[in-house]
Amino acid sequence: MPTSIVNFLNPVKPLSPGIYHYQAPPDAPSQYRLHLRLDPDGNGILIVNASTILHLNHTAAEYAYHLVLQTPEDQMVKEITRRYRVKQQQVSQDFQILKERIESLITAPDLDPETFLGFERVSPYTQEISAPFRLDCALTYRLSNNVDDLLAPNKRVARELSTDEWFGIFDKAWNFGIPHIILTGGEPTLRGDLPDLISHTEANGQVVGLLSDGLKLVDNSYLNTLLQTGLDHLLFLLKPNDDNSWKALGNVITADLFVVVHLTISSQNILNTTQIFERLVNMGVKSVSLTSSDQEDQNLLIQSRNKAAASGLTLVWDLPVPYSEFNPIALETRVDNQPPGAGHAWLYIEPDGDVLPAQGVTQILGNILSDPWEKLWR
């Protein structure tokens, strides 16, 4: 979307920050809801149907503000023309582009949970924001039966939070303006209340994702329950040598769900990655996440990234997977002094409520149940 001309001698004052909401009336031809978070700098996040997040620069965020408030178009055109000293025709055209793109989100299935749709964007995590974009919630550090318990930091927590305590955390996050929740672990499907937790975040208007080994998702009844309660996306931890893992992936890939497959790269599986990627593509997978358990394997990561690209797979790099600091993008952005997202774009909650900058970072910022938000965020 074209950037409006800024009068540097009399800069435009940003709109009032906060959360704004719109729900289509019952008789509307398309049923949808919009949540807009405006940050103090004028940039914004628009959440469409609690399933897709649009990152907007200040110009697009202002158009979204009027769309959410249902400002009459002629009034909106006059106001933005006055504020930015641009032609009315340009304002009307830009507003129509925004509306058309949002309408495409309302009707399109299996969209990426965070998208840009051609809107101008800044480099990730370089701007000041009023709250994190995402909260990664480790519901448990328990693992599936076929996984070594030593791989989870069980000794770090004395208990797991109750269902009501997690409800309170999700509500608190929403009130702070955090639009995206990811439920992780351990293995979160071991929590019997997982459908209730998903349903609660969806009712708030938050986008909700799941990080799982997927083995329980072979059960179609269980998978459908998660989908019906509002699950928006899944990060599937693939075990390429496990037939059950492939079976579970085959089940979820046919669902109405955005799926990213995660693969931990090692010297043991690097020779098979071409075959793995080809199999994923043949199954219908479109996005992968790659990390390494050892910083020494960075060359293997680069090789794998190139193979994934050659297979036509999109690389997702900022979800809360094990060893997430060792990924192809991090290796590249480190050279450019790219700010990390940990502790800024996202925070991580342990099963007992302790807050960390990110998964695997053991610095405790406080506890979300007992400490004020200002301490945890600043």
N, C-alpha and C positions, 0 to 999 in steps of 0.2 A: 504494500500500500504506500503511495507517495507520502513523503514526509512534508508536513506543512512548514511554511516559511516562518521562522521565529524572529521576532523583533527583539534584537539583543539589548536595545536601549530601554525597552519596557517588556521584560519577559512575561510570558503567560503564566499565571498562577495555576498550579495543578488543581484538579477537582478534589473535593474532600475525600480522604482515604476512608476505607471501610468495606463492608460486605453488602452487596446489593443483590436482590433476588427477583426473578420473574417466573410465574407459573402460567402456562397457556390456559385459557378458560375451558371448561368442559365441552363447549360447543365448537371449539376451534378445530379446523380440519386436521392439523398436526398437533399431537400432544407432546409438549416438551417443557423443560424448565432450564433456566439459566441462573448461574451464580457468578457474580463478578466481584473480584477482590482488587481494589485500587490501592496501590502503594503510595506512600508520601511523595515519591518522585514523579508520579503520574503514570508509571507503567502499570500494567494490570494482568490478571489471570482470569480468563473466562471459562467456566465449567459448563459443559453442555450435557444435559441429561445425566449428570453425575457419572459420566463415563469417559469423557474426553476433556482435556485441559488445553486451552489455547493460551500461549504466552504472547502478550500484546505490548507493543511500544505505546508511548503516551498518546499518539494520535489515534491509533486503532482502539485503545482503551477508552478514549473519550466517545468515539462512535458507539462502542459497546455499552457505555454508561447510558446513553440516550435510548438505545435499543431496549435495555433492561427496564428503564423507567417509563418506556412507551411514550416518550416525548413526541408530539406531532412533528412530522417530518419538516414542514415548513418552518416551525419554530426552531428545530434543531439546526437546520441549514443557516438560518439567520444568526443563531448564537455562535456557531463555530466560525462562520464567515467573519463575524465581529471580533472574535477572540484571536483568530490567526491571520486575518486579512488576506484571505484567499477567495477565489471566485466561487459563487454559489453553485455553478454547474459542476465544479470539481468536487465540492463537498457532497453534493447529491450523488455523484457517480461513485465516490469512495464508500459512501454509506450503503449503496446498493450492492457493491462488491462484498462488503462485510456480511450483509444479510444473506446473500446467495451462498457464501461459504459456510455460514452457520447452518443454513437449510440443508446443505449437502452432508453436514455432520449428523444432523438429526435422522437422516434416512439411510446413511451408509453403515453397513455392518462391519464388525471386526476391525475397528480403527485403533491405531496406536493410542495408548492412554494419554500421551502428551504429544502435541503436534503443533505445527507452525503454519501450515497451509499458505505459504508464500508471504505471510506478514513479516515485516522487518524484525530481525532479532539481534540481540547483542551476543557477544561471546558468553558461553555458559558461566554463571556464578561470578561475573565481574561487577554486577550492579548491586547497589544497596537495596535490601528488601526488608519489609516490615515483619516477616515471619518466614520460616522455611517453606519450601514448596511441598515437602513430603515428610512423613513420619514413618519410620520403619519399626514395626512392633514385633518383637520376638515373643510370641505367646508362650513358648515352652522351649526348653533345651533338651527335651526327650527326643530320641531318634527312633526310626523304624527298626524292626527286629533284626534286619540284615545289615545294620550299620554299627560300626564300632562306637560305643558310647564315649570313648576317649576323644572322639572328634568334636564333641560339644563341651563347652565350658560349664558343666553342671555345678562345679564347686563354687562358681561365682555367685550363685543365687540360692537363697534359703527356702524360697517358696515361689509359687506361681500366683499371679493376681487372679482374682475372681472375675466372673463375667461382669458383674456390676462395676467393678473397679476399671475394667477395660472400657465399659460404656462411658464412664466418667472421663477417661483419658481421651476418647474419641470426641466427646462433646467439648472438652477443654481445647483440644486441637482445632476444632471447627470454629470456636469462639475466637481463637487467636488468628484465624484466617488460613489454616493449613488445609489445602484442598485434597491432598493425596495421601492415602494410607496404604502401606504394604504390610501384610501379615506374614511373618516369617518365623524362624526358629533356629535350631531344632527342626522338628517336623510338625508344622501347625495343624495338619489334619488329624493329629493325635488328640487334639482338644475337641471334646464332644460338643462344645458350644460354638464351634467355628461358624455354622450357618447363622446363629444369632448375632455373632460379632459382625459378620458381613452385612447382615440386614440392617444393623444399627447404623453403620457408616453410610450405607446407601440412603437411609432415611434422612440423615443429616444433609445429604447432597454431596458427600465426598466420593471421589474416585477410589476404588478399592482393588488392590491386587494381591496375589498369593504367590509365595515362593515355596515350592514343594517338590519332593521326589516323585510325586504323581502316582505312587503305587496304589493308593486308595481310590484314585479316580478311574480305575478300571471298572468300578461299580457304577453303572449308568445312573442308578437311582440317586446315589450320593452326589455324583457330578451334577445332575439336573437340579438337585436341591441347592447346591452352591450357585448355580446359574440363576435360579429363580429368586434367590435372596439378594442378588445384585452384584455378583463377582464380575469385574470388568476385564481383568487380564491375569495371566498366569506366567510365571517364570518357572519353567520345567527343568529340574536338575537331572540331566540325562546321564545314565550309566551305560555307556555304549557296549559293554560286555555282558549286560544283563538283559535277557529276552523279555522279562517282565517289564522292564523299563521301556523298551520299544513298544510293547503291547499297550502300556498305559498311554504313551505318547500318541499312538494311533487312535486311541479313544478320544483324547481331548482335542486333537487337531481338527476333528470333524464338528466340534461344538461351535456355537456362536460366541467365540471368545478370542481375544487377541493373545497369542501364545509366543513367547520367546523361549528358545531352548538354550540352556546353559551347558557349556562343556569346559571342564578343567583340563588344561593342556599340560602334558608331562612328556618326558622322554619315552615313556612306555606306549603312549597312544599317538604320538606325532606322525608316525608312518602311516597310520590308518585314517587320518583326518580327511583326506580326499574322499575315501569311500564313505565315511560318516556323513560328510556334507552332501554327497550325492544322494544318499539314502534319505536324508532330511528333506531335500528338495523334492524328491519323488513322493514323499508323504504329504507334501503341501506346506512344509515349514517355510516361513519367509524371513524370520529374524533369529539371530543367534547372539549369545553373550559368551565371551571368551575370557578366561583368566588363567593364571598359573599359580601353583602353590609355592613357587620358589622364584625369587627375583632373578636367580641365575638363568632361568628359562626364558628370558625376554626375547632371545632370538627365535625360540620356538613359537612364541606368541605372534611375532611378526610374520613368520611363515604361515601360521594358521590363519591369520587375518587375511593374507593374500589369497589363500586357498578358498576361504569363505567368500571373498569378493568375486573370485573367478567363478564360483558356483552360483552367483546371483543372490547371495544371502545378505541381508542388511545387518550391520553390527550395532548392537545395543550394549552400552558400556557402563551405565551409571546406576544399575539396580543392585540391591544389597546382597550380592552373592559372596560366598567364601572367597577370600583372597582378592577382593575387588580392587585393592590398590595395585595389583599386578595385572593390568589389562593393556591392550594395544594403544588405546587412546592416551592413557596415563603416561606411557613411555614417550609419546610424541609431545604432549602438552607440557611435560616436565621441562623439556628443553626451552619452551617459550615462557616459562614461569607462569603457566596457567593456574589460577587459583583453584584449589580443590573444592568439591561440593560438600565434603564432610564437615558437619558443624555449621554449615551455612545454608546450602540448598536443602539439606536433610539432616535429621537427627535420628538416633537409634534408641529404642526403649527396650531394656532387658526384661525378662519375665517377672522380676520383682519391682519394676518401676524405675530402676536407675537409668539415667539418661547418659548416653555416650555420643560423641560426635558422629560415629559411624560404626557399623559392625566390624569387630576385630580391633577397634581402637579402645584401649582399656582405661582411658581417662574418664573418670566419673564427674559429670558436670553438676549432678545433684539427683534428686528423686522427684519425678513428676507428680507424685501424690502429696508430697510434703513441702516442696520448695516452690517459691514464687516463680512465675514464668520469666520475669526479668532476669533472675539469676541464671536460669537454664539457657536462655537465648543470648544474653549479652556476655 
